[in-house]
Amino acid sequence: MILALLSLLAFHPDQEPCRACDTLTAMAAALSDNDGVKFMAYLDKSTPGYYDIEANVNALTAQQDVAASLDVLEETGDDQQAVDTVDWFLMCTSQDGLQVVTRRRMRVKVSARKEGKHWMVTAIDPRSILDPIAATPSLKK
């Protein structure tokens, strides 16, 4: 069973639209499409833990049907750099036939830098939001 796509970026009514919203929305959509390669395209390779993030995202999207949503809680920065505090929610359904659902929700700081017309993510903290889900024990004997 494939989860319905949930790729949502919400703002608080009293908040200016965030600078890196297009990038954050695209990242959530990539996760919801189980597309680790596309997700990683929004991260600068100088991002701390880049290759760990890549391995974790690829494992997560290979083993789970992922639905992702991000809610921007706060943003600081300027026209070239931004730090967004987001409420990051993942709902993961195992692809092992058992369809175990795991929900993960964290407050995450996402740093981004403008490169040309686009924003590239330069840090995700904590990165554990993207850790693969622990394997489900088999019920078969």
C-alpha positions as CSV (number, residue, x, y, z in Angstrom):
1,M,0.0,0.0,0.0
2,I,1.4,3.4,-1.0
3,L,0.7,6.3,1.4
4,A,-1.0,9.3,0.0
5,L,1.4,12.1,-0.7
6,L,1.6,14.5,2.2
7,S,4.0,17.3,1.4
8,L,3.0,20.3,3.3
9,L,4.8,23.5,4.4
10,A,2.8,25.6,6.7
11,F,3.3,29.1,8.1
12,H,2.1,30.9,11.1
13,P,-0.3,33.7,10.2
14,D,1.8,36.4,11.7
15,Q,5.0,35.2,10.0
16,E,6.6,36.5,6.8
17,P,7.0,33.7,4.2
18,C,10.4,32.1,4.7
19,R,13.2,32.6,2.2
20,A,14.0,28.9,1.6
21,C,10.4,27.7,1.4
22,D,10.6,26.4,-2.1
23,T,13.6,24.3,-1.2
24,L,12.0,23.0,2.0
25,T,8.8,22.2,0.2
26,A,10.7,20.3,-2.5
27,M,12.6,18.4,0.1
28,A,9.4,17.3,1.8
29,A,7.9,16.3,-1.6
30,A,11.1,14.3,-2.5
31,L,10.8,12.3,0.8
32,S,7.1,11.8,0.2
33,D,8.0,10.5,-3.3
34,N,10.6,8.2,-1.7
35,D,13.2,9.9,-3.9
36,G,16.4,10.1,-1.9
37,V,18.4,11.3,-4.9
38,K,16.1,14.3,-5.4
39,F,16.1,15.0,-1.7
40,M,19.9,15.1,-1.7
41,A,19.9,17.5,-4.7
42,Y,18.8,20.3,-2.3
43,L,21.8,19.7,0.1
44,D,25.1,21.4,-0.4
45,K,27.9,18.7,-0.4
46,S,29.6,20.8,2.4
47,T,26.7,20.1,4.7
48,P,28.0,18.5,7.9
49,G,27.3,14.7,7.7
50,Y,26.4,14.9,4.0
51,Y,27.3,11.3,3.2
52,D,25.7,10.0,6.4
53,I,22.5,11.9,5.6
54,E,22.6,10.5,2.0
55,A,23.0,6.9,3.3
56,N,20.2,7.4,5.9
57,V,17.8,9.0,3.4
58,N,18.5,6.3,0.8
59,A,17.9,3.5,3.4
60,L,14.8,5.2,4.8
61,T,13.2,5.7,1.4
62,A,14.1,2.2,0.3
63,Q,12.5,0.5,3.3
64,Q,9.6,2.8,4.1
65,D,6.8,4.6,2.3
66,V,7.4,8.1,3.6
67,A,5.0,11.0,4.1
68,A,6.7,14.2,5.2
69,S,5.5,17.6,6.4
70,L,7.3,20.7,7.6
71,D,5.9,23.6,9.5
72,V,8.2,26.6,9.7
73,L,8.1,27.9,13.3
74,E,10.7,30.7,13.0
75,E,13.3,32.1,10.6
76,T,16.3,34.3,11.0
77,G,18.7,35.5,8.4
78,D,19.0,37.8,5.4
79,D,18.8,37.6,1.6
80,Q,21.8,35.3,1.3
81,Q,21.5,33.0,4.4
82,A,18.7,31.7,6.5
83,V,18.1,29.5,9.5
84,D,14.6,28.0,9.8
85,T,13.3,26.2,12.9
86,V,10.8,23.7,11.6
87,D,8.4,21.2,13.1
88,W,9.4,18.2,10.9
89,F,7.0,15.3,10.8
90,L,7.5,11.9,9.1
91,M,5.1,9.1,8.9
92,C,6.8,6.0,7.7
93,T,5.0,2.7,6.7
94,S,7.2,-0.3,6.3
95,Q,7.4,-2.0,2.9
96,D,8.0,-5.4,4.4
97,G,4.4,-6.6,4.1
98,L,3.6,-5.9,7.8
99,Q,2.8,-2.2,7.1
100,V,4.1,-1.1,10.5
101,V,3.6,2.7,10.8
102,T,6.2,4.7,12.6
103,R,5.7,8.4,13.3
104,R,8.6,10.7,14.0
105,R,8.3,14.4,14.9
106,M,11.2,16.8,15.8
107,R,12.0,20.4,16.0
108,V,14.8,20.8,13.5
109,K,17.1,23.7,12.5
110,V,17.7,23.9,8.8
111,S,20.3,26.3,7.6
112,A,20.4,27.4,3.9
113,R,22.4,29.6,1.6
114,K,21.2,31.3,-1.6
115,E,23.1,30.1,-4.7
116,G,21.9,32.1,-7.7
117,K,18.1,32.0,-7.7
118,H,17.9,28.9,-5.5
119,W,18.5,28.0,-1.8
120,M,20.7,25.1,-0.8
121,V,20.6,23.5,2.6
122,T,23.9,23.7,4.4
123,A,22.9,22.1,7.8
124,I,20.2,20.0,9.4
125,D,20.2,19.7,13.1
126,P,19.5,17.2,14.5
127,R,20.2,15.0,11.5
128,S,18.5,12.0,13.3
129,I,15.2,13.1,11.9
130,L,16.4,11.3,8.7
131,D,17.7,8.1,10.4
132,P,16.3,4.8,9.0
133,I,13.6,3.2,11.0
134,A,14.7,0.1,13.0
135,A,13.8,-3.2,11.4
136,T,10.5,-4.7,12.5
137,P,11.0,-8.2,14.0
138,S,9.6,-10.9,11.9
139,L,6.4,-12.6,13.1
140,K,7.2,-15.8,11.1
141,K,8.7,-18.8,12.8
